[in-house]
Amino acid sequence: MKTPNKIWLIVAVIVLLLGGVYIGYLKFGATRIPNRETLAGKADLLPFYDKAIEYEQKIKENPSEIVNYTEVGSDWKLIGDSTHDSVWLKLSLSTYQRGIEKTNNKNSLLIENAGQVAESIGDYALAETYYTQAIDLSPGDVSYYLARISLLKNKLHVSQEEILRAYDEGMQRVTGGADLVSSRAQYLKSVQRYDDARADFELLLKNKIITQEQFDEETINFPAAK
């Protein structure tokens, strides 16, 4: 008479186990590493796959060695960029996120790399969050400002005022900042704010970042200054 109860108990346990597996798949399936055969016909990518697997093993052996996360993340991203398959980009992002967690959100390079991958995937809000975090950690690194500004201009399509505010914030925090001035000059030129663009090009000329010939070439079609 107790046998049916035992059967139901076994069934219940199996259901719970299968449920746990299914939940685990939902949580981690997106970052599960595909088989090597997935890249059949793409022999040029196989060395990067093999290297990523090698460094994944190194992460398991020494989780505190941060360079391993960078190596794996960059290899997965390269494969993702080449195949246009988001599964590899998601692998790259999850790898960088593991490294970020391991460094307690203190490694600006890992964070910026995660921002680049998030942007490639199309998660622009996450990308901006990462770029902003990288800026706060390394306010003197102009590349982080340029990455965020490029995202604001080309992907988020925010207002001119917000873009120029981002440039101003960068220039207030970066010593020198010629790359920011040059980028802003080109942006102002593209939105036909010629007087402001000319002022930036003049600043670059004054500081010998560009030559007189380059200045003349950049401003040749500008209307007369007001």
Buried (B, 14 or more C-beta within 10 A) or exposed (E): EEEEEEEEEEEEEEEEEEEEEEEEEEEEEEBEBEEEEBBEEEEEBEEBBEBBEEBBEBBEEEEEBBEBBBBBBBBBBBBBBBBEBBBBBBBBBBBBBBBBEBBEEEBBBBBBBBBBBBBBBEBBEBBBBBBBBBBEBBBEBBEBBBBBBBBBBEEBEBEEEEBBEBBEBBBEBBEEBBBBBBBBBEBBBEEEBBEBBBBBBBBBBEEEBBEEEEBEEBBEEBEEEE
